[in-house]
């Protein structure tokens, strides 16, 4: 159901949301569940994320001025 490459990339990205006190297995599972949720919503989520973050940063910068 999930593209393996996208799930691997997404899991790595979502590791920023895990608690460091959790076991490595729990951290991995938690991050993977977040990635799966994003990929259920948008199959290309992690392919477009870098560009989307750049656009959001540019908009935020303009809003501050």
PDBQT receptor file of N, H, CA, C and O in Angstrom, charges set to zero:
ATOM      1  N   UNK A   1       0.817  -1.198   0.000  1.00  0.00    +0.000 N 
ATOM      2  CA  UNK A   1       0.000   0.000   0.000  1.00  0.00    +0.000 C 
ATOM      3  C   UNK A   1       0.863   1.265   0.000  1.00  0.00    +0.000 C 
ATOM      4  O   UNK A   1       0.495   2.272  -0.606  1.00  0.00    +0.000 OA
ATOM      5  N   UNK A   2       1.992   1.212   0.670  1.00  0.00    +0.000 N 
ATOM      6  H   UNK A   2       2.292   0.395   1.162  1.00  0.00    +0.000 HD
ATOM      7  CA  UNK A   2       2.871   2.374   0.728  1.00  0.00    +0.000 C 
ATOM      8  C   UNK A   2       4.093   2.137  -0.150  1.00  0.00    +0.000 C 
ATOM      9  O   UNK A   2       4.617   1.025  -0.220  1.00  0.00    +0.000 OA
ATOM     10  N   UNK A   3       4.532   3.185  -0.810  1.00  0.00    +0.000 N 
ATOM     11  H   UNK A   3       4.107   4.088  -0.753  1.00  0.00    +0.000 HD
ATOM     12  CA  UNK A   3       5.783   3.113  -1.549  1.00  0.00    +0.000 C 
ATOM     13  C   UNK A   3       6.908   2.959  -0.523  1.00  0.00    +0.000 C 
ATOM     14  O   UNK A   3       7.043   3.778   0.386  1.00  0.00    +0.000 OA
ATOM     15  N   UNK A   4       7.705   1.916  -0.675  1.00  0.00    +0.000 N 
ATOM     16  H   UNK A   4       7.596   1.251  -1.414  1.00  0.00    +0.000 HD
ATOM     17  CA  UNK A   4       8.748   1.629   0.333  1.00  0.00    +0.000 C 
ATOM     18  C   UNK A   4       9.728   2.785   0.512  1.00  0.00    +0.000 C 
ATOM     19  O   UNK A   4      10.099   3.126   1.636  1.00  0.00    +0.000 OA
ATOM     20  N   UNK A   5      10.138   3.375  -0.583  1.00  0.00    +0.000 N 
ATOM     21  H   UNK A   5       9.837   3.099  -1.496  1.00  0.00    +0.000 HD
ATOM     22  CA  UNK A   5      11.093   4.481  -0.500  1.00  0.00    +0.000 C 
ATOM     23  C   UNK A   5      10.476   5.666   0.239  1.00  0.00    +0.000 C 
ATOM     24  O   UNK A   5      11.120   6.267   1.099  1.00  0.00    +0.000 OA
ATOM     25  N   UNK A   6       9.228   6.001  -0.093  1.00  0.00    +0.000 N 
ATOM     26  H   UNK A   6       8.704   5.513  -0.792  1.00  0.00    +0.000 HD
ATOM     27  CA  UNK A   6       8.557   7.110   0.576  1.00  0.00    +0.000 C 
ATOM     28  C   UNK A   6       8.365   6.823   2.061  1.00  0.00    +0.000 C 
ATOM     29  O   UNK A   6       8.516   7.717   2.893  1.00  0.00    +0.000 OA
ATOM     30  N   UNK A   7       8.035   5.583   2.394  1.00  0.00    +0.000 N 
ATOM     31  H   UNK A   7       7.912   4.856   1.718  1.00  0.00    +0.000 HD
ATOM     32  CA  UNK A   7       7.849   5.226   3.798  1.00  0.00    +0.000 C 
ATOM     33  C   UNK A   7       9.172   5.308   4.559  1.00  0.00    +0.000 C 
ATOM     34  O   UNK A   7       9.201   5.776   5.697  1.00  0.00    +0.000 OA
ATOM     35  N   UNK A   8      10.249   4.865   3.950  1.00  0.00    +0.000 N 
ATOM     36  H   UNK A   8      10.225   4.485   3.025  1.00  0.00    +0.000 HD
ATOM     37  CA  UNK A   8      11.574   4.936   4.588  1.00  0.00    +0.000 C 
ATOM     38  C   UNK A   8      11.978   6.397   4.812  1.00  0.00    +0.000 C 
ATOM     39  O   UNK A   8      12.434   6.759   5.896  1.00  0.00    +0.000 OA
ATOM     40  N   UNK A   9      11.808   7.223   3.792  1.00  0.00    +0.000 N 
ATOM     41  H   UNK A   9      11.437   6.928   2.911  1.00  0.00    +0.000 HD
ATOM     42  CA  UNK A   9      12.142   8.648   3.906  1.00  0.00    +0.000 C 
ATOM     43  C   UNK A   9      11.256   9.299   4.974  1.00  0.00    +0.000 C 
ATOM     44  O   UNK A   9      11.743  10.035   5.832  1.00  0.00    +0.000 OA
ATOM     45  N   UNK A  10       9.974   9.022   4.909  1.00  0.00    +0.000 N 
ATOM     46  H   UNK A  10       9.579   8.423   4.211  1.00  0.00    +0.000 HD
ATOM     47  CA  UNK A  10       9.030   9.613   5.856  1.00  0.00    +0.000 C 
ATOM     48  C   UNK A  10       9.317   9.216   7.289  1.00  0.00    +0.000 C 
ATOM     49  O   UNK A  10       9.250  10.048   8.194  1.00  0.00    +0.000 OA
ATOM     50  N   UNK A  11       9.635   7.956   7.499  1.00  0.00    +0.000 N 
ATOM     51  H   UNK A  11       9.690   7.280   6.764  1.00  0.00    +0.000 HD
ATOM     52  CA  UNK A  11       9.944   7.488   8.853  1.00  0.00    +0.000 C 
ATOM     53  C   UNK A  11      11.165   8.221   9.395  1.00  0.00    +0.000 C 
ATOM     54  O   UNK A  11      11.182   8.626  10.558  1.00  0.00    +0.000 OA
ATOM     55  N   UNK A  12      12.175   8.391   8.565  1.00  0.00    +0.000 N 
ATOM     56  H   UNK A  12      12.161   8.062   7.621  1.00  0.00    +0.000 HD
ATOM     57  CA  UNK A  12      13.377   9.109   9.004  1.00  0.00    +0.000 C 
ATOM     58  C   UNK A  12      13.051  10.554   9.353  1.00  0.00    +0.000 C 
ATOM     59  O   UNK A  12      13.539  11.074  10.356  1.00  0.00    +0.000 OA
ATOM     60  N   UNK A  13      12.240  11.197   8.547  1.00  0.00    +0.000 N 
ATOM     61  H   UNK A  13      11.844  10.775   7.732  1.00  0.00    +0.000 HD
ATOM     62  CA  UNK A  13      11.864  12.594   8.800  1.00  0.00    +0.000 C 
ATOM     63  C   UNK A  13      11.049  12.709  10.082  1.00  0.00    +0.000 C 
ATOM     64  O   UNK A  13      11.269  13.619  10.881  1.00  0.00    +0.000 OA
ATOM     65  N   UNK A  14      10.121  11.803  10.277  1.00  0.00    +0.000 N 
ATOM     66  H   UNK A  14       9.942  11.063   9.628  1.00  0.00    +0.000 HD
ATOM     67  CA  UNK A  14       9.223  11.886  11.431  1.00  0.00    +0.000 C 
ATOM     68  C   UNK A  14       9.882  11.490  12.744  1.00  0.00    +0.000 C 
ATOM     69  O   UNK A  14       9.265  11.627  13.800  1.00  0.00    +0.000 OA
ATOM     70  N   UNK A  15      11.105  11.007  12.709  1.00  0.00    +0.000 N 
ATOM     71  H   UNK A  15      11.607  10.895  11.851  1.00  0.00    +0.000 HD
ATOM     72  CA  UNK A  15      11.828  10.683  13.945  1.00  0.00    +0.000 C 
ATOM     73  C   UNK A  15      12.001  11.926  14.819  1.00  0.00    +0.000 C 
ATOM     74  O   UNK A  15      12.277  11.807  16.013  1.00  0.00    +0.000 OA
ATOM     75  N   UNK A  16      11.843  13.107  14.243  1.00  0.00    +0.000 N 
ATOM     76  H   UNK A  16      11.618  13.204  13.273  1.00  0.00    +0.000 HD
ATOM     77  CA  UNK A  16      11.959  14.334  15.042  1.00  0.00    +0.000 C 
ATOM     78  C   UNK A  16      10.849  14.439  16.084  1.00  0.00    +0.000 C 
ATOM     79  O   UNK A  16      10.956  15.234  17.018  1.00  0.00    +0.000 OA
ATOM     80  N   UNK A  17       9.789  13.652  15.939  1.00  0.00    +0.000 N 
ATOM     81  H   UNK A  17       9.701  13.006  15.181  1.00  0.00    +0.000 HD
ATOM     82  CA  UNK A  17       8.648  13.730  16.851  1.00  0.00    +0.000 C 
ATOM     83  C   UNK A  17       8.676  12.687  17.969  1.00  0.00    +0.000 C 
ATOM     84  O   UNK A  17       7.796  12.690  18.829  1.00  0.00    +0.000 OA
ATOM     85  N   UNK A  18       9.658  11.808  17.970  1.00  0.00    +0.000 N 
ATOM     86  H   UNK A  18      10.373  11.806  17.271  1.00  0.00    +0.000 HD
ATOM     87  CA  UNK A  18       9.688  10.745  18.982  1.00  0.00    +0.000 C 
ATOM     88  C   UNK A  18      10.347  11.240  20.265  1.00  0.00    +0.000 C 
ATOM     89  O   UNK A  18      11.116  12.201  20.262  1.00  0.00    +0.000 OA
ATOM     90  N   UNK A  19      10.031  10.568  21.341  1.00  0.00    +0.000 N 
ATOM     91  H   UNK A  19       9.406   9.788  21.344  1.00  0.00    +0.000 HD
ATOM     92  CA  UNK A  19      10.667  10.883  22.617  1.00  0.00    +0.000 C 
ATOM     93  C   UNK A  19      11.931  10.048  22.743  1.00  0.00    +0.000 C 
ATOM     94  O   UNK A  19      11.910   8.837  22.525  1.00  0.00    +0.000 OA
ATOM     95  N   UNK A  20      12.994  10.679  23.083  1.00  0.00    +0.000 N 
ATOM     96  H   UNK A  20      13.012  11.663  23.260  1.00  0.00    +0.000 HD
ATOM     97  CA  UNK A  20      14.284   9.989  23.160  1.00  0.00    +0.000 C 
ATOM     98  C   UNK A  20      14.334   8.972  24.292  1.00  0.00    +0.000 C 
ATOM     99  O   UNK A  20      15.226   8.124  24.324  1.00  0.00    +0.000 OA
ATOM    100  N   UNK A  21      13.392   9.048  25.211  1.00  0.00    +0.000 N 
ATOM    101  H   UNK A  21      12.668   9.736  25.185  1.00  0.00    +0.000 HD
ATOM    102  CA  UNK A  21      13.361   8.094  26.315  1.00  0.00    +0.000 C 
ATOM    103  C   UNK A  21      12.693   6.777  25.912  1.00  0.00    +0.000 C 
ATOM    104  O   UNK A  21      12.783   5.790  26.642  1.00  0.00    +0.000 OA
ATOM    105  N   UNK A  22      12.026   6.757  24.759  1.00  0.00    +0.000 N 
ATOM    106  H   UNK A  22      11.952   7.559  24.166  1.00  0.00    +0.000 HD
ATOM    107  CA  UNK A  22      11.390   5.536  24.287  1.00  0.00    +0.000 C 
ATOM    108  C   UNK A  22      12.436   4.563  23.778  1.00  0.00    +0.000 C 
ATOM    109  O   UNK A  22      13.564   4.950  23.470  1.00  0.00    +0.000 OA
ATOM    110  N   UNK A  23      12.055   3.301  23.694  1.00  0.00    +0.000 N 
ATOM    111  H   UNK A  23      11.140   2.986  23.945  1.00  0.00    +0.000 HD
ATOM    112  CA  UNK A  23      12.952   2.314  23.091  1.00  0.00    +0.000 C 
ATOM    113  C   UNK A  23      13.089   2.614  21.602  1.00  0.00    +0.000 C 
ATOM    114  O   UNK A  23      12.222   3.253  21.006  1.00  0.00    +0.000 OA
ATOM    115  N   UNK A  24      14.175   2.151  21.016  1.00  0.00    +0.000 N 
ATOM    116  H   UNK A  24      14.879   1.632  21.501  1.00  0.00    +0.000 HD
ATOM    117  CA  UNK A  24      14.406   2.382  19.584  1.00  0.00    +0.000 C 
ATOM    118  C   UNK A  24      13.265   1.796  18.756  1.00  0.00    +0.000 C 
ATOM    119  O   UNK A  24      12.847   2.390  17.762  1.00  0.00    +0.000 OA
ATOM    120  N   UNK A  25      12.770   0.649  19.160  1.00  0.00    +0.000 N 
ATOM    121  H   UNK A  25      13.110   0.167  19.968  1.00  0.00    +0.000 HD
ATOM    122  CA  UNK A  25      11.667   0.013  18.433  1.00  0.00    +0.000 C 
ATOM    123  C   UNK A  25      10.406   0.868  18.497  1.00  0.00    +0.000 C 
ATOM    124  O   UNK A  25       9.714   1.035  17.493  1.00  0.00    +0.000 OA
ATOM    125  N   UNK A  26      10.108   1.406  19.673  1.00  0.00    +0.000 N 
ATOM    126  H   UNK A  26      10.670   1.270  20.489  1.00  0.00    +0.000 HD
ATOM    127  CA  UNK A  26       8.924   2.257  19.832  1.00  0.00    +0.000 C 
ATOM    128  C   UNK A  26       9.097   3.543  19.023  1.00  0.00    +0.000 C 
ATOM    129  O   UNK A  26       8.155   3.996  18.372  1.00  0.00    +0.000 OA
ATOM    130  N   UNK A  27      10.283   4.126  19.058  1.00  0.00    +0.000 N 
ATOM    131  H   UNK A  27      11.048   3.757  19.587  1.00  0.00    +0.000 HD
ATOM    132  CA  UNK A  27      10.547   5.333  18.270  1.00  0.00    +0.000 C 
ATOM    133  C   UNK A  27      10.287   5.076  16.791  1.00  0.00    +0.000 C 
ATOM    134  O   UNK A  27       9.615   5.861  16.121  1.00  0.00    +0.000 OA
ATOM    135  N   UNK A  28      10.823   3.978  16.294  1.00  0.00    +0.000 N 
ATOM    136  H   UNK A  28      11.368   3.340  16.837  1.00  0.00    +0.000 HD
ATOM    137  CA  UNK A  28      10.683   3.615  14.878  1.00  0.00    +0.000 C 
ATOM    138  C   UNK A  28       9.209   3.419  14.510  1.00  0.00    +0.000 C 
ATOM    139  O   UNK A  28       8.739   3.929  13.492  1.00  0.00    +0.000 OA
ATOM    140  N   UNK A  29       8.500   2.687  15.338  1.00  0.00    +0.000 N 
ATOM    141  H   UNK A  29       8.882   2.273  16.165  1.00  0.00    +0.000 HD
ATOM    142  CA  UNK A  29       7.086   2.406  15.066  1.00  0.00    +0.000 C 
ATOM    143  C   UNK A  29       6.257   3.689  15.086  1.00  0.00    +0.000 C 
ATOM    144  O   UNK A  29       5.391   3.885  14.233  1.00  0.00    +0.000 OA
ATOM    145  N   UNK A  30       6.521   4.555  16.054  1.00  0.00    +0.000 N 
ATOM    146  H   UNK A  30       7.225   4.396  16.746  1.00  0.00    +0.000 HD
ATOM    147  CA  UNK A  30       5.787   5.814  16.170  1.00  0.00    +0.000 C 
ATOM    148  C   UNK A  30       6.020   6.681  14.930  1.00  0.00    +0.000 C 
ATOM    149  O   UNK A  30       5.072   7.191  14.332  1.00  0.00    +0.000 OA
ATOM    150  N   UNK A  31       7.287   6.842  14.552  1.00  0.00    +0.000 N 
ATOM    151  H   UNK A  31       8.057   6.428  15.038  1.00  0.00    +0.000 HD
ATOM    152  CA  UNK A  31       7.626   7.652  13.378  1.00  0.00    +0.000 C 
ATOM    153  C   UNK A  31       7.017   7.051  12.112  1.00  0.00    +0.000 C 
ATOM    154  O   UNK A  31       6.530   7.778  11.246  1.00  0.00    +0.000 OA
ATOM    155  N   UNK A  32       7.045   5.735  12.009  1.00  0.00    +0.000 N 
ATOM    156  H   UNK A  32       7.440   5.144  12.712  1.00  0.00    +0.000 HD
ATOM    157  CA  UNK A  32       6.478   5.075  10.832  1.00  0.00    +0.000 C 
ATOM    158  C   UNK A  32       4.960   5.280  10.776  1.00  0.00    +0.000 C 
ATOM    159  O   UNK A  32       4.404   5.450   9.691  1.00  0.00    +0.000 OA
ATOM    160  N   UNK A  33       4.297   5.268  11.910  1.00  0.00    +0.000 N 
ATOM    161  H   UNK A  33       4.749   5.131  12.791  1.00  0.00    +0.000 HD
ATOM    162  CA  UNK A  33       2.849   5.505  11.925  1.00  0.00    +0.000 C 
ATOM    163  C   UNK A  33       2.515   6.922  11.468  1.00  0.00    +0.000 C 
ATOM    164  O   UNK A  33       1.528   7.126  10.761  1.00  0.00    +0.000 OA
ATOM    165  N   UNK A  34       3.316   7.890  11.860  1.00  0.00    +0.000 N 
ATOM    166  H   UNK A  34       4.118   7.724  12.434  1.00  0.00    +0.000 HD
ATOM    167  CA  UNK A  34       3.105   9.257  11.387  1.00  0.00    +0.000 C 
ATOM    168  C   UNK A  34       3.292   9.309   9.877  1.00  0.00    +0.000 C 
ATOM    169  O   UNK A  34       2.475   9.892   9.165  1.00  0.00    +0.000 OA
ATOM    170  N   UNK A  35       4.364   8.704   9.393  1.00  0.00    +0.000 N 
ATOM    171  H   UNK A  35       5.029   8.231   9.972  1.00  0.00    +0.000 HD
ATOM    172  CA  UNK A  35       4.638   8.687   7.954  1.00  0.00    +0.000 C 
ATOM    173  C   UNK A  35       3.493   8.020   7.195  1.00  0.00    +0.000 C 
ATOM    174  O   UNK A  35       3.069   8.518   6.153  1.00  0.00    +0.000 OA
ATOM    175  N   UNK A  36       2.998   6.914   7.703  1.00  0.00    +0.000 N 
ATOM    176  H   UNK A  36       3.343   6.509   8.549  1.00  0.00    +0.000 HD
ATOM    177  CA  UNK A  36       1.890   6.217   7.043  1.00  0.00    +0.000 C 
ATOM    178  C   UNK A  36       0.644   7.100   6.980  1.00  0.00    +0.000 C 
ATOM    179  O   UNK A  36      -0.062   7.114   5.971  1.00  0.00    +0.000 OA
ATOM    180  N   UNK A  37       0.380   7.832   8.051  1.00  0.00    +0.000 N 
ATOM    181  H   UNK A  37       0.953   7.821   8.870  1.00  0.00    +0.000 HD
ATOM    182  CA  UNK A  37      -0.789   8.722   8.063  1.00  0.00    +0.000 C 
ATOM    183  C   UNK A  37      -0.659   9.787   6.972  1.00  0.00    +0.000 C 
ATOM    184  O   UNK A  37      -1.621  10.067   6.256  1.00  0.00    +0.000 OA
ATOM    185  N   UNK A  38       0.525  10.376   6.850  1.00  0.00    +0.000 N 
ATOM    186  H   UNK A  38       1.306  10.148   7.432  1.00  0.00    +0.000 HD
ATOM    187  CA  UNK A  38       0.744  11.371   5.796  1.00  0.00    +0.000 C 
ATOM    188  C   UNK A  38       0.606  10.740   4.414  1.00  0.00    +0.000 C 
ATOM    189  O   UNK A  38       0.006  11.333   3.517  1.00  0.00    +0.000 OA
ATOM    190  N   UNK A  39       1.152   9.554   4.241  1.00  0.00    +0.000 N 
ATOM    191  H   UNK A  39       1.639   9.072   4.969  1.00  0.00    +0.000 HD
ATOM    192  CA  UNK A  39       1.115   8.894   2.932  1.00  0.00    +0.000 C 
ATOM    193  C   UNK A  39      -0.289   8.405   2.570  1.00  0.00    +0.000 C 
ATOM    194  O   UNK A  39      -0.610   8.289   1.387  1.00  0.00    +0.000 OA
ATOM    195  N   UNK A  40      -1.126   8.119   3.563  1.00  0.00    +0.000 N 
ATOM    196  H   UNK A  40      -0.866   8.213   4.524  1.00  0.00    +0.000 HD
ATOM    197  CA  UNK A  40      -2.524   7.777   3.267  1.00  0.00    +0.000 C 
ATOM    198  C   UNK A  40      -3.246   8.986   2.703  1.00  0.00    +0.000 C 
ATOM    199  O   UNK A  40      -4.090   8.866   1.815  1.00  0.00    +0.000 OA
ATOM    200  N   UNK A  41      -2.903  10.148   3.229  1.00  0.00    +0.000 N 
ATOM    201  H   UNK A  41      -2.218  10.245   3.951  1.00  0.00    +0.000 HD
ATOM    202  CA  UNK A  41      -3.550  11.384   2.785  1.00  0.00    +0.000 C 
ATOM    203  C   UNK A  41      -3.025  11.818   1.418  1.00  0.00    +0.000 C 
ATOM    204  O   UNK A  41      -3.806  12.171   0.534  1.00  0.00    +0.000 OA
ATOM    205  N   UNK A  42      -1.709  11.791   1.247  1.00  0.00    +0.000 N 
ATOM    206  H   UNK A  42      -1.075  11.504   1.965  1.00  0.00    +0.000 HD
ATOM    207  CA  UNK A  42      -1.061  12.196  -0.005  1.00  0.00    +0.000 C 
ATOM    208  C   UNK A  42       0.053  11.213  -0.316  1.00  0.00    +0.000 C 
ATOM    209  O   UNK A  42       1.036  11.148   0.422  1.00  0.00    +0.000 OA
ATOM    210  N   UNK A  43      -0.074  10.459  -1.371  1.00  0.00    +0.000 N 
ATOM    211  H   UNK A  43      -0.873  10.512  -1.971  1.00  0.00    +0.000 HD
ATOM    212  CA  UNK A  43       0.919   9.446  -1.717  1.00  0.00    +0.000 C 
ATOM    213  C   UNK A  43       2.290  10.053  -2.013  1.00  0.00    +0.000 C 
ATOM    214  O   UNK A  43       3.306   9.370  -1.882  1.00  0.00    +0.000 OA
ATOM    215  N   UNK A  44       2.331  11.315  -2.406  1.00  0.00    +0.000 N 
ATOM    216  H   UNK A  44       1.506  11.869  -2.512  1.00  0.00    +0.000 HD
ATOM    217  CA  UNK A  44       3.600  11.970  -2.756  1.00  0.00    +0.000 C 
ATOM    218  C   UNK A  44       4.087  12.912  -1.656  1.00  0.00    +0.000 C 
ATOM    219  O   UNK A  44       4.932  13.771  -1.910  1.00  0.00    +0.000 OA
ATOM    220  N   UNK A  45       3.571  12.763  -0.451  1.00  0.00    +0.000 N 
ATOM    221  H   UNK A  45       2.885  12.066  -0.245  1.00  0.00    +0.000 HD
ATOM    222  CA  UNK A  45       3.840  13.703   0.641  1.00  0.00    +0.000 C 
ATOM    223  C   UNK A  45       5.323  14.016   0.804  1.00  0.00    +0.000 C 
ATOM    224  O   UNK A  45       5.705  15.184   0.868  1.00  0.00    +0.000 OA
ATOM    225  N   UNK A  46       6.144  13.002   0.870  1.00  0.00    +0.000 N 
ATOM    226  H   UNK A  46       5.833  12.053   0.818  1.00  0.00    +0.000 HD
ATOM    227  CA  UNK A  46       7.567  13.230   1.140  1.00  0.00    +0.000 C 
ATOM    228  C   UNK A  46       8.346  13.629  -0.104  1.00  0.00    +0.000 C 
ATOM    229  O   UNK A  46       9.497  14.053  -0.002  1.00  0.00    +0.000 OA
ATOM    230  N   UNK A  47       7.738  13.499  -1.272  1.00  0.00    +0.000 N 
ATOM    231  H   UNK A  47       6.803  13.154  -1.356  1.00  0.00    +0.000 HD
ATOM    232  CA  UNK A  47       8.379  13.976  -2.497  1.00  0.00    +0.000 C 
ATOM    233  C   UNK A  47       8.224  15.489  -2.612  1.00  0.00    +0.000 C 
ATOM    234  O   UNK A  47       9.116  16.168  -3.120  1.00  0.00    +0.000 OA
ATOM    235  N   UNK A  48       7.101  16.017  -2.144  1.00  0.00    +0.000 N 
ATOM    236  H   UNK A  48       6.376  15.466  -1.732  1.00  0.00    +0.000 HD
ATOM    237  CA  UNK A  48       6.842  17.451  -2.280  1.00  0.00    +0.000 C 
ATOM    238  C   UNK A  48       7.166  18.236  -1.015  1.00  0.00    +0.000 C 
ATOM    239  O   UNK A  48       7.197  19.466  -1.049  1.00  0.00    +0.000 OA
ATOM    240  N   UNK A  49       7.404  17.555   0.087  1.00  0.00    +0.000 N 
ATOM    241  H   UNK A  49       7.378  16.556   0.114  1.00  0.00    +0.000 HD
ATOM    242  CA  UNK A  49       7.647  18.233   1.359  1.00  0.00    +0.000 C 
ATOM    243  C   UNK A  49       8.784  19.253   1.316  1.00  0.00    +0.000 C 
ATOM    244  O   UNK A  49       8.602  20.370   1.800  1.00  0.00    +0.000 OA
ATOM    245  N   UNK A  50       9.947  18.919   0.758  1.00  0.00    +0.000 N 
ATOM    246  H   UNK A  50      10.095  18.011   0.365  1.00  0.00    +0.000 HD
ATOM    247  CA  UNK A  50      11.027  19.917   0.747  1.00  0.00    +0.000 C 
ATOM    248  C   UNK A  50      10.645  21.222   0.043  1.00  0.00    +0.000 C 
ATOM    249  O   UNK A  50      10.950  22.310   0.533  1.00  0.00    +0.000 OA
ATOM    250  N   UNK A  51       9.988  21.109  -1.089  1.00  0.00    +0.000 N 
ATOM    251  H   UNK A  51       9.740  20.226  -1.487  1.00  0.00    +0.000 HD
ATOM    252  CA  UNK A  51       9.562  22.312  -1.818  1.00  0.00    +0.000 C 
ATOM    253  C   UNK A  51       8.499  23.079  -1.056  1.00  0.00    +0.000 C 
ATOM    254  O   UNK A  51       8.503  24.310  -1.046  1.00  0.00    +0.000 OA
ATOM    255  N   UNK A  52       7.586  22.357  -0.419  1.00  0.00    +0.000 N 
ATOM    256  H   UNK A  52       7.582  21.357  -0.427  1.00  0.00    +0.000 HD
ATOM    257  CA  UNK A  52       6.525  23.003   0.352  1.00  0.00    +0.000 C 
ATOM    258  C   UNK A  52       7.110  23.769   1.532  1.00  0.00    +0.000 C 
ATOM    259  O   UNK A  52       6.664  24.875   1.837  1.00  0.00    +0.000 OA
ATOM    260  N   UNK A  53       8.111  23.184   2.199  1.00  0.00    +0.000 N 
ATOM    261  H   UNK A  53       8.473  22.285   1.950  1.00  0.00    +0.000 HD
ATOM    262  CA  UNK A  53       8.738  23.866   3.337  1.00  0.00    +0.000 C 
ATOM    263  C   UNK A  53       9.438  25.141   2.885  1.00  0.00    +0.000 C 
ATOM    264  O   UNK A  53       9.402  26.149   3.590  1.00  0.00    +0.000 OA
ATOM    265  N   UNK A  54      10.071  25.109   1.725  1.00  0.00    +0.000 N 
ATOM    266  H   UNK A  54      10.101  24.290   1.152  1.00  0.00    +0.000 HD
ATOM    267  CA  UNK A  54      10.736  26.313   1.201  1.00  0.00    +0.000 C 
ATOM    268  C   UNK A  54       9.711  27.397   0.890  1.00  0.00    +0.000 C 
ATOM    269  O   UNK A  54       9.931  28.569   1.198  1.00  0.00    +0.000 OA
ATOM    270  N   UNK A  55       8.596  27.012   0.283  1.00  0.00    +0.000 N 
ATOM    271  H   UNK A  55       8.417  26.061   0.033  1.00  0.00    +0.000 HD
ATOM    272  CA  UNK A  55       7.552  27.999  -0.033  1.00  0.00    +0.000 C 
ATOM    273  C   UNK A  55       6.960  28.589   1.239  1.00  0.00    +0.000 C 
ATOM    274  O   UNK A  55       6.721  29.795   1.306  1.00  0.00    +0.000 OA
ATOM    275  N   UNK A  56       6.720  27.751   2.254  1.00  0.00    +0.000 N 
ATOM    276  H   UNK A  56       6.915  26.772   2.200  1.00  0.00    +0.000 HD
ATOM    277  CA  UNK A  56       6.173  28.257   3.509  1.00  0.00    +0.000 C 
ATOM    278  C   UNK A  56       7.147  29.215   4.193  1.00  0.00    +0.000 C 
ATOM    279  O   UNK A  56       6.727  30.235   4.740  1.00  0.00    +0.000 OA
ATOM    280  N   UNK A  57       8.428  28.901   4.168  1.00  0.00    +0.000 N 
ATOM    281  H   UNK A  57       8.768  28.072   3.724  1.00  0.00    +0.000 HD
ATOM    282  CA  UNK A  57       9.431  29.780   4.782  1.00  0.00    +0.000 C 
ATOM    283  C   UNK A  57       9.458  31.125   4.079  1.00  0.00    +0.000 C 
ATOM    284  O   UNK A  57       9.575  32.162   4.732  1.00  0.00    +0.000 OA
ATOM    285  N   UNK A  58       9.353  31.120   2.762  1.00  0.00    +0.000 N 
ATOM    286  H   UNK A  58       9.259  30.277   2.232  1.00  0.00    +0.000 HD
ATOM    287  CA  UNK A  58       9.360  32.371   2.001  1.00  0.00    +0.000 C 
ATOM    288  C   UNK A  58       8.119  33.201   2.326  1.00  0.00    +0.000 C 
ATOM    289  O   UNK A  58       8.212  34.420   2.468  1.00  0.00    +0.000 OA
ATOM    290  N   UNK A  59       6.988  32.569   2.440  1.00  0.00    +0.000 N 
ATOM    291  H   UNK A  59       6.913  31.578   2.324  1.00  0.00    +0.000 HD
ATOM    292  CA  UNK A  59       5.742  33.279   2.791  1.00  0.00    +0.000 C 
ATOM    293  C   UNK A  59       5.852  33.849   4.192  1.00  0.00    +0.000 C 
ATOM    294  O   UNK A  59       5.508  35.009   4.418  1.00  0.00    +0.000 OA
ATOM    295  N   UNK A  60       6.330  33.043   5.144  1.00  0.00    +0.000 N 
ATOM    296  H   UNK A  60       6.609  32.100   4.960  1.00  0.00    +0.000 HD
ATOM    297  CA  UNK A  60       6.501  33.532   6.511  1.00  0.00    +0.000 C 
ATOM    298  C   UNK A  60       7.426  34.729   6.570  1.00  0.00    +0.000 C 
ATOM    299  O   UNK A  60       7.167  35.681   7.307  1.00  0.00    +0.000 OA
ATOM    300  N   UNK A  61       8.490  34.691   5.810  1.00  0.00    +0.000 N 
ATOM    301  H   UNK A  61       8.700  33.918   5.211  1.00  0.00    +0.000 HD
ATOM    302  CA  UNK A  61       9.451  35.798   5.789  1.00  0.00    +0.000 C 
ATOM    303  C   UNK A  61       8.776  37.075   5.285  1.00  0.00    +0.000 C 
ATOM    304  O   UNK A  61       8.978  38.155   5.840  1.00  0.00    +0.000 OA
ATOM    305  N   UNK A  62       7.988  36.942   4.246  1.00  0.00    +0.000 N 
ATOM    306  H   UNK A  62       7.824  36.064   3.795  1.00  0.00    +0.000 HD
ATOM    307  CA  UNK A  62       7.274  38.121   3.715  1.00  0.00    +0.000 C 
ATOM    308  C   UNK A  62       6.247  38.641   4.711  1.00  0.00    +0.000 C 
ATOM    309  O   UNK A  62       6.010  39.847   4.782  1.00  0.00    +0.000 OA
ATOM    310  N   UNK A  63       5.641  37.752   5.473  1.00  0.00    +0.000 N 
ATOM    311  H   UNK A  63       5.834  36.773   5.415  1.00  0.00    +0.000 HD
ATOM    312  CA  UNK A  63       4.610  38.165   6.435  1.00  0.00    +0.000 C 
ATOM    313  C   UNK A  63       5.194  38.933   7.603  1.00  0.00    +0.000 C 
ATOM    314  O   UNK A  63       4.497  39.728   8.232  1.00  0.00    +0.000 OA
ATOM    315  N   UNK A  64       6.472  38.705   7.904  1.00  0.00    +0.000 N 
ATOM    316  H   UNK A  64       7.039  38.058   7.393  1.00  0.00    +0.000 HD
ATOM    317  CA  UNK A  64       7.122  39.399   9.028  1.00  0.00    +0.000 C 
ATOM    318  C   UNK A  64       7.430  40.856   8.711  1.00  0.00    +0.000 C 
ATOM    319  O   UNK A  64       7.625  41.664   9.619  1.00  0.00    +0.000 OA
ATOM    320  N   UNK A  65       7.472  41.187   7.438  1.00  0.00    +0.000 N 
ATOM    321  H   UNK A  65       7.313  40.531   6.701  1.00  0.00    +0.000 HD
ATOM    322  CA  UNK A  65       7.832  42.561   7.041  1.00  0.00    +0.000 C 
ATOM    323  C   UNK A  65       6.628  43.421   6.863  1.00  0.00    +0.000 C 
ATOM    324  O   UNK A  65       6.754  44.600   6.531  1.00  0.00    +0.000 OA
TER     325      UNK A  65
